[in-house]
């Protein structure tokens, strides 16, 4: 009897149609392996009301599209009939040895594999292997458990399939992303994975066909069926899983609920709140759920679903080496929490699991879920889903709403120019209050993954020169020469990179991005205390620094982004317009580079005489405000219809957290209540006029993008009175601090040292480090907290897990920059070996520098946020146990709670976990 492969088509397809698309593969398999493809039709016609989101046929007009089940919530109606039909075909025809399933067909193939396993091979006898194409995993539908009731207890276990499997997934698949297909592969023992560059289809190019043939060849070499079995975790995995459960039960005591069975080791003295291994014996797989809820219910509750929602977690045997199996548990109907919203949240959780593969990740999943809701995830469901996942009716609604939102007309009540200016000034006052409040540790916390400073200013103000001086000509433009000046060529004939510089507008077309090094703010480091340095000296311990020191300060790595020049009217598309404004959204703080000489107009063109540069401050600020204001005004009708949540989502689109936007809303609402006597203004958006929106946008922009001034070209005589005038009027027009400098002079000093050229003593003595000082003032506007993680509170030695960062991270200064640093009187990084001209960590028995490493935390961060930051960077492993901290060097350390807010009083920190980093 000829052997056969059962081919299961996807949703909204037919067997005949699917075989047509597999013609090349079918021919190769038949010719080389004598395998026959059999592709039955699914028993049901597709219905418009089906909730199945994966539509696998692009022919939406077909009347004969088939589906293996009709999905209603978690139930797959009709799946029993589909399985019966497939089993009958399998038994009647005989000779079947494998299954190939695509998308929904792959889901069916996996369910068949589960049935084959839990029945010890009685179901679908002779099954040897499965090919999953665009496969995905979901919870077993409850109605299937009811139908196979004699195996209902088996369905509750995690079944690891020992059948050989090939998992084919597309890099560009928008319906079934790779992480979903990989989650399915985790449920198979020794899965084979083939990734192709295409989308949601069966790849049948020559290299793809060879993968299928190789897989089926191996199966044909086996005479006996491969048995499948339920696998239990080994001792190491058991320990890790229980440790995570115990930690979560302590962190979320009221939200945590264990679902799997346990037995108390001492029933007479059992503590129901103790989930440690010493107190209980666990039944595997461990299953539990955690209620998801906001940290601040009063402020953030409206961003969450109206009823409780929980994350249910089940551990596979080899977790955390693979991802946990997660589901969302709730009792809400479609209108309260739609399938689309649920799927978007699950995708975010899947991405989080994929990023943390190999370590316990449930805590990160909880924070990811909170982030989803608090960043407006519910409000974004309309436009964030792939087009293929919407019904025709939803498409029509989306198009109509998009047309309405892009209309130039608005229901905003008009305001006079005088009121608009008044509201802008009010927004400025509100932004000052917001920045002051968040600086006093009232923010929502967390780490800065990449603190970013954006450079703005009119064309030819000197932004690119400033960038090159700050980054030591960071090679971001492919190593091409910055100018045609041969002075930029080094001894081996190569060129310095960096931002292009020229005295005409729009030299910078795309943003230049590179690492710069910012001196820490006075008082932010323990070594600022002279007594602390004396303590280290008395112990013979050297003071460390990961990125070196300059102008007497520890250097902090920061991303610097030089955005192309703006011109008046950029928000309307003039110059390079909205593209450049979009580039700014990555920035945490801005530096406005001002041509203080007054020798250029607002578009960077040279003028006869001088123009007061103070005018540049206002229009730059106004351009950014007008950009945001125009974008939101165009969507105001939609905002009025959908309310506050829609408005939150729009502001969050400028890469700012929902909690920050809520802080802005709260301060604006408070101001309006106190000054205008209007209560709950954001509940009455239909009463807003243009001034109200302009006030809100001004407060948001000036708090979102606090700005410092680089008063450039101080070496030109005409700049002196202008610098004095601007400095005396700070803060003004959204600018809080200023620094006079000559970017060109400092750039030349940097260039000479990067090229190892000799520098005159005059150039060295005239180097003031003003670019560094300007960066330092800009950094202070966000008030980042510097935390110093150590492995020993007596010697302040670095954590071993940070050695890789301290020797290999891209942010480390280059040899050329180290030359500049030392020439300016600074010191190189602790791990820099000047003899070898490379970074190397100290040996095991070598003395370790104190306080080598520092991480930047946001105001409001807790000790536990510091732990999560180090864990996410693979510096620490295991779960939090306790922490010790101190403020000063030589100070007796004290125990701190994981909920303690981080500040100067506990900035030196040693964290202990359940597992040491090897």
DRENMI-961686 format. One line per field, with one value per residue (C-alpha): residue in one letter; x, y, z. Coordinates in steps of 0.1 Angstrom, whole numbers. Layout:
N
r: (a  ...)
x: (X  ...)
y: (Y  ...)
z: (Z  ...)
END
This chain:
918
r: (x  x  x  x  x  x  x  x  x  x  x  x  x  x  x  x  x  x  x  x  x  x  x  x  x  x  x  x  x  x  x  x  x  x  x  x  x  x  x  x  x  x  x  x  x  x  x  x  x  x  x  x  x  x  x  x  x  x  x  x  x  x  x  x  x  x  x  x  x  x  x  x  x  x  x  x  x  x  x  x  x  x  x  x  x  x  x  x  x  x  x  x  x  x  x  x  x  x  x  x  x  x  x  x  x  x  x  x  x  x  x  x  x  x  x  x  x  x  x  x  x  x  x  x  x  x  x  x  x  x  x  x  x  x  x  x  x  x  x  x  x  x  x  x  x  x  x  x  x  x  x  x  x  x  x  x  x  x  x  x  x  x  x  x  x  x  x  x  x  x  x  x  x  x  x  x  x  x  x  x  x  x  x  x  x  x  x  x  x  x  x  x  x  x  x  x  x  x  x  x  x  x  x  x  x  x  x  x  x  x  x  x  x  x  x  x  x  x  x  x  x  x  x  x  x  x  x  x  x  x  x  x  x  x  x  x  x  x  x  x  x  x  x  x  x  x  x  x  x  x  x  x  x  x  x  x  x  x  x  x  x  x  x  x  x  x  x  x  x  x  x  x  x  x  x  x  x  x  x  x  x  x  x  x  x  x  x  x  x  x  x  x  x  x  x  x  x  x  x  x  x  x  x  x  x  x  x  x  x  x  x  x  x  x  x  x  x  x  x  x  x  x  x  x  x  x  x  x  x  x  x  x  x  x  x  x  x  x  x  x  x  x  x  x  x  x  x  x  x  x  x  x  x  x  x  x  x  x  x  x  x  x  x  x  x  x  x  x  x  x  x  x  x  x  x  x  x  x  x  x  x  x  x  x  x  x  x  x  x  x  x  x  x  x  x  x  x  x  x  x  x  x  x  x  x  x  x  x  x  x  x  x  x  x  x  x  x  x  x  x  x  x  x  x  x  x  x  x  x  x  x  x  x  x  x  x  x  x  x  x  x  x  x  x  x  x  x  x  x  x  x  x  x  x  x  x  x  x  x  x  x  x  x  x  x  x  x  x  x  x  x  x  x  x  x  x  x  x  x  x  x  x  x  x  x  x  x  x  x  x  x  x  x  x  x  x  x  x  x  x  x  x  x  x  x  x  x  x  x  x  x  x  x  x  x  x  x  x  x  x  x  x  x  x  x  x  x  x  x  x  x  x  x  x  x  x  x  x  x  x  x  x  x  x  x  x  x  x  x  x  x  x  x  x  x  x  x  x  x  x  x  x  x  x  x  x  x  x  x  x  x  x  x  x  x  x  x  x  x  x  x  x  x  x  x  x  x  x  x  x  x  x  x  x  x  x  x  x  x  x  x  x  x  x  x  x  x  x  x  x  x  x  x  x  x  x  x  x  x  x  x  x  x  x  x  x  x  x  x  x  x  x  x  x  x  x  x  x  x  x  x  x  x  x  x  x  x  x  x  x  x  x  x  x  x  x  x  x  x  x  x  x  x  x  x  x  x  x  x  x  x  x  x  x  x  x  x  x  x  x  x  x  x  x  x  x  x  x  x  x  x  x  x  x  x  x  x  x  x  x  x  x  x  x  x  x  x  x  x  x  x  x  x  x  x  x  x  x  x  x  x  x  x  x  x  x  x  x  x  x  x  x  x  x  x  x  x  x  x  x  x  x  x  x  x  x  x  x  x  x  x  x  x  x  x  x  x  x  x  x  x  x  x  x  x  x  x  x  x  x  x  x  x  x  x  x  x  x  x  x  x  x  x  x  x  x  x  x  x  x  x  x  x  x  x  x  x  x  x  x  x  x  x  x  x  x  x  x  x  x  x  x  x  x  x  x  x  x  x  x  x  x  x  x  x  x  x  x  x  x  x  x  x  x  x  x  x  x  x  x  x  x  x  x  x  x  x  x  x  x  x  x  x  x  x  x  x  x  x  x  x  x  x  x  x  x  x  x  x  x  x  x  x  x  x  x  x  x  x  x  x  x  x  x  x  x  x  x  x  x  x  x  x  x  x  x  x  x  x  x  x  x  x  x  x  x  x  x  x  x  x  x  x  x  x  x  x  x)
x: (0  13  20  1  4  -28  -29  -51  -59  -62  -93  -115  -98  -106  -85  -84  -74  -47  -33  -31  -8  13  17  55  59  34  53  87  74  56  86  114  96  65  43  8  -9  -46  -64  -100  -123  -132  -169  -182  -188  -172  -197  -194  -199  -170  -145  -115  -90  -67  -82  -58  -73  -69  -100  -126  -153  -154  -187  -172  -146  -144  -134  -127  -148  -169  -152  -174  -153  -131  -152  -146  -181  -180  -145  -158  -173  -141  -120  -144  -143  -105  -103  -127  -107  -75  -88  -107  -79  -51  -14  -13  21  21  2  10  -11  -12  -24  -58  -50  -18  -39  -60  -28  -16  -49  -46  -11  -24  -52  -26  -4  -30  -46  -11  -13  -49  -61  -46  -25  6  12  50  55  39  48  34  34  24  14  2  -9  -41  -58  -76  -113  -136  -161  -133  -126  -163  -163  -133  -144  -126  -93  -104  -77  -50  -61  -52  -16  10  16  50  48  76  66  92  80  91  79  79  74  77  97  71  41  17  -11  10  42  73  70  36  50  80  56  40  74  81  55  75  105  135  115  131  126  127  124  117  117  80  47  16  19  34  70  77  110  138  155  121  112  145  136  104  121  148  122  101  133  142  107  108  140  121  101  82  59  74  58  47  45  37  70  76  101  135  148  165  134  112  133  132  95  86  110  91  58  69  82  51  29  48  49  12  -4  -40  -38  -21  -42  -27  -48  -28  -29  -4  0  14  45  33  -6  -9  13  5  7  -17  4  37  43  79  92  98  61  44  47  36  17  30  23  21  -8  -18  -34  -26  -52  -40  -47  -32  -8  -28  -65  -77  -57  -54  -86  -103  -75  -83  -112  -144  -142  -114  -89  -63  -33  -33  1  10  46  58  83  114  103  121  141  109  80  51  17  -5  -41  -63  -92  -122  -160  -164  -184  -172  -181  -163  -131  -131  -112  -90  -80  -73  -52  -32  -24  -15  9  26  30  43  70  79  83  103  127  132  136  157  148  117  95  61  69  79  46  26  45  40  3  2  21  -2  -33  -16  -2  -36  -37  -75  -78  -54  -73  -89  -58  -31  -45  -34  -59  -65  -80  -109  -143  -156  -179  -150  -130  -157  -161  -123  -122  -150  -135  -100  -116  -134  -102  -81  -106  -92  -124  -129  -156  -132  -146  -125  -102  -86  -48  -46  -63  -40  -9  -23  -30  5  20  -3  9  45  37  20  50  74  51  51  89  94  69  84  119  109  106  70  74  64  100  118  152  163  173  189  187  185  193  180  197  174  179  178  200  237  235  263  243  265  296  283  275  310  325  303  306  343  332  310  312  275  277  297  331  328  348  330  345  371  397  427  431  403  425  444  478  465  445  411  387  369  332  306  280  285  292  288  277  244  209  200  236  220  193  189  194  229  230  259  270  282  295  279  295  274  255  271  260  247  276  289  325  313  317  354  351  341  371  393  377  386  422  425  415  438  408  408  377  364  343  330  332  360  360  363  361  363  331  321  310  276  269  239  226  229  206  214  182  182  175  140  126  94  64  80  48  30  57  81  118  121  90  72  100  124  97  90  127  125  101  130  145  141  154  164  193  185  218  215  237  244  263  231  246  220  182  156  164  202  210  237  225  241  243  229  195  187  188  164  137  149  140  103  97  116  94  63  71  70  39  21  31  14  -15  -23  -21  -46  -68  -74  -87  -107  -141  -130  -116  -150  -168  -145  -135  -105  -91  -88  -70  -46  -38  -30  -6  10  18  47  66  56  41  4  13  32  3  -20  2  -1  -38  -41  -20  -39  -73  -62  -51  -84  -104  -84  -82  -114  -136  -143  -145  -137  -126  -116  -150  -164  -142  -170  -167  -130  -119  -87  -71  -79  -62  -33  -27  -28  -4  20  21  27  54  74  73  78  107  125  151  186  204  238  246  271  297  307  341  325  323  287  275  286  256  231  245  242  206  194  211  196  160  162  139  121  101  105  143  154  193  219  257  279  304  323  314  339  368  361  354  389  405  386  395  433  433  412  438  467  480  501  482  496  497  475  447  449  447  418  398  370  348  318  301  303  290  261  252  255  229  206  208  199  165  152  169  179  188  223  224  256  252  279  288  303  292  327  349  321  335  315  290  306  276  285  320  307  291  322  344  322  293  291  288  324  346  370  407  405  380  401  430  407  396  431  443  416  428  404  409  401  376  386  387  408  443  465  493  471  449  418  392  398  381  403  414  400  427  433  420  386  378  350  317  328  293  262  227  202  168  138  123  100  119  119  146  127  129  167  165  144  167  197  179  166  202  213  234  214  195  168  143  147  156  168  189  214  221  240  243  280  312  322  286  272  248  212  185  160  126  121  93  116  119  154  172  206  201  202  221  249  231  238  210  208  188  178  204  240  251  278)
y: (0  34  56  89  123  139  175  199  232  266  286  297  273  239  208  211  248  240  211  234  257  227  213  216  201  173  164  162  141  117  113  109  94  78  96  106  138  135  168  165  195  207  199  234  264  295  319  357  356  333  348  329  356  337  338  319  325  358  351  367  364  326  310  277  285  258  258  231  247  277  295  311  324  295  268  253  244  214  203  169  163  174  150  122  128  128  97  79  89  78  44  37  47  33  40  74  81  118  151  185  213  250  277  265  231  231  238  208  187  197  187  153  149  156  129  105  111  109  77  61  59  44  76  80  48  48  86  91  129  163  193  226  256  289  270  284  272  280  264  232  241  231  213  190  180  172  151  131  131  98  117  150  149  145  176  196  184  198  173  173  156  132  128  142  176  202  238  262  299  331  362  384  365  392  368  342  359  338  340  322  294  290  288  258  242  244  217  192  172  181  201  210  247  262  299  314  351  352  358  337  310  276  282  259  272  247  253  249  217  202  208  189  160  158  155  128  109  105  93  67  53  44  12  16  44  69  68  100  106  131  145  156  183  173  184  216  228  219  241  271  268  266  295  317  307  315  349  358  348  372  401  397  382  392  387  352  320  285  263  230  207  206  188  205  188  196  198  206  238  247  283  289  319  299  285  275  240  233  238  221  192  202  183  191  209  239  261  294  327  363  391  419  453  488  500  532  523  559  573  544  524  539  526  490  467  473  438  417  400  375  359  321  304  267  255  231  205  223  259  283  269  273  297  291  284  315  323  353  346  369  369  400  400  412  448  450  433  423  394  419  435  401  391  423  418  382  393  417  390  365  391  395  357  354  382  365  329  309  327  331  356  358  390  406  394  411  444  440  436  467  486  475  489  520  530  530  494  493  525  513  482  499  507  484  451  437  445  408  403  426  419  439  458  467  478  502  516  521  539  562  571  576  600  619  620  634  662  697  708  704  709  729  762  791  813  846  850  867  838  813  832  834  796  789  808  789  757  768  773  740  722  737  723  688  687  698  672  643  653  649  611  612  596  560  547  522  524  544  519  546  581  602  639  654  684  709  743  762  752  760  768  743  712  688  704  701  664  657  674  655  620  623  618  587  566  567  575  546  560  586  618  646  673  674  688  665  673  647  619  599  582  550  568  564  591  602  596  618  642  661  698  726  763  758  746  709  695  668  650  620  622  614  591  582  578  608  611  634  645  635  662  677  657  627  604  591  602  638  636  642  621  591  594  596  564  546  559  546  512  513  510  528  547  532  544  524  552  574  609  644  679  662  642  606  603  588  573  589  586  619  625  653  661  680  718  731  762  782  763  729  716  724  705  733  725  689  694  666  640  659  665  628  621  641  617  594  622  625  661  686  709  739  749  786  807  834  855  867  864  841  844  818  795  796  821  846  882  916  930  910  896  890  852  854  852  817  804  812  798  765  759  770  746  716  727  735  701  682  707  703  665  663  691  671  642  662  651  615  626  640  608  585  606  609  575  584  616  597  574  603  619  585  583  607  578  588  565  567  576  607  618  613  635  662  658  660  692  709  699  712  745  749  742  767  795  791  773  744  710  677  695  662  648  676  676  689  723  727  756  760  777  748  724  747  750  712  707  734  718  684  695  716  688  661  679  700  721  734  760  756  793  786  807  825  831  856  891  899  870  884  908  883  855  878  888  853  840  867  858  820  802  813  797  762  766  761  762  776  772  795  776  774  740  745  751  721  699  708  698  665  659  664  639  614  616  614  647  670  699  732  741  771  748  726  755  771  739  745  714  736  710  685  712  718  681  680  708  691  658  675  686  650  644  608  588  573  539  521  483  464  429  439  467  469  472  483  459  455  428  401  401  437  428  420  455  472  456  451  475  497  528  525  553  547  550  584  597  583  604  635  626  623  654  674  662  633  596  566  538  514  484  502  487  514  491  466  494  473  467  439  430  426  391  371  379  415  444  456  493  507  520  511  508  530  527  554  551  573  593  572  540  514  490  462  483  482  445  440  463  442  409  420  428  393  407  389  356  341  361  390  380  412  443  464  500  531  567  574  555  541  543  513  496  491  467  482  470  462  488  516  545  550  582  595  579  543  548  523  490  453  429  393  367  331  322  335  347  323)
z: (0  -10  20  24  40  53  41  62  46  64  73  44  19  3  -1  -39  -38  -12  -32  -62  -43  -32  -68  -69  -34  -42  -74  -56  -27  -51  -74  -48  -18  -33  -8  -18  -6  5  12  24  26  60  68  73  52  65  81  84  121  128  153  139  132  108  74  51  17  -1  -23  -1  -28  -28  -18  -11  16  42  79  104  131  140  168  195  224  236  220  186  175  151  159  172  137  120  141  135  97  97  118  95  65  82  91  59  34  55  48  64  81  86  85  69  83  73  98  111  96  117  147  139  133  168  184  166  180  215  210  196  227  255  240  238  200  197  180  145  146  125  128  125  121  115  94  109  85  101  132  165  199  218  248  242  236  265  242  230  266  270  239  250  287  295  289  305  332  305  287  319  317  295  267  252  218  210  174  150  138  113  120  90  97  77  87  71  83  97  106  125  137  142  180  179  157  180  210  193  186  224  228  207  217  195  169  135  125  90  87  52  43  30  46  54  28  21  8  -22  -35  -42  -8  10  -8  2  39  35  17  43  70  53  43  80  88  61  76  108  107  140  151  175  209  226  263  290  304  340  348  362  396  384  365  395  418  394  389  426  434  409  423  458  448  429  458  480  456  446  478  470  433  432  431  428  406  406  435  464  497  528  542  577  576  613  610  574  564  534  523  522  487  492  484  521  530  500  476  442  415  380  358  381  372  387  378  388  387  365  378  378  404  409  405  410  381  357  361  331  309  319  310  331  348  363  340  351  335  338  337  332  333  306  320  307  317  318  290  270  273  298  284  291  287  297  321  323  321  298  267  233  238  271  260  223  207  188  221  237  207  208  245  239  211  234  260  234  224  260  265  234  246  280  267  292  324  345  328  346  364  331  316  344  338  300  305  327  301  274  292  306  272  256  243  244  225  198  188  158  139  152  138  104  77  70  105  100  85  56  79  102  71  60  95  98  64  74  107  92  67  95  116  87  79  82  99  137  163  184  193  178  199  193  188  222  240  221  234  269  269  256  285  309  294  300  337  340  324  350  377  361  357  393  406  386  396  433  428  419  385  377  378  356  338  309  283  262  275  243  238  205  188  172  157  124  95  99  136  142  153  133  146  181  174  162  192  216  200  188  152  159  127  118  81  68  75  47  50  68  45  17  41  42  78  85  71  96  91  75  49  64  73  104  102  120  108  76  81  56  58  40  50  52  53  76  57  79  117  129  159  181  218  236  271  296  329  359  376  408  439  419  427  461  452  452  490  499  530  509  487  518  530  498  499  535  523  493  469  436  424  392  362  333  307  322  337  323  338  372  367  360  323  315  281  263  228  209  179  155  136  104  104  109  93  102  90  93  110  77  57  48  46  57  78  96  89  111  138  138  144  177  194  205  226  264  263  236  231  209  192  187  163  190  165  149  114  99  93  105  75  80  53  59  65  63  99  128  139  175  180  209  182  172  207  203  168  174  205  186  157  179  197  164  150  179  181  143  145  174  162  129  150  175  163  170  204  214  203  221  251  273  265  228  237  260  231  208  232  239  202  208  225  261  287  296  332  320  299  328  350  323  322  360  362  333  348  382  367  347  379  400  374  353  378  354  371  354  321  304  309  288  258  236  254  246  224  205  234  257  234  228  266  269  240  253  287  272  247  272  298  272  255  282  264  271  250  233  227  199  182  213  197  173  189  179  200  234  241  227  250  280  271  266  297  319  307  313  316  284  256  269  275  310  309  286  280  259  237  205  190  162  185  206  176  163  196  195  159  165  193  175  147  172  160  182  197  207  244  236  222  253  277  258  259  283  278  272  250  279  303  279  278  316  320  295  314  346  332  335  369  363  394  393  410  417  418  436  447  481  504  520  489  464  439  406  399  377  355  344  331  297  295  308  282  251  251  220  242  255  243  214  216  200  225  253  240  241  276  290  271  288  322  326  332  310  318  345  321  294  291  276  268  249  237  244  271  296  329  360  368  397  421  409  430  417  414  435  420  385  371  372  358  351  367  363  392  413  407  435  446  428  396  399  404  373  353  362  356  322  313  324  352  379  379  401  422  445  481  498  493  512  504  514  504  511  508  541  555  572  548  558  546  522  511  475  475  488  464  451  459  470  504  489  456  464  463  466  457  466  446  447  421  416  382  369)
END
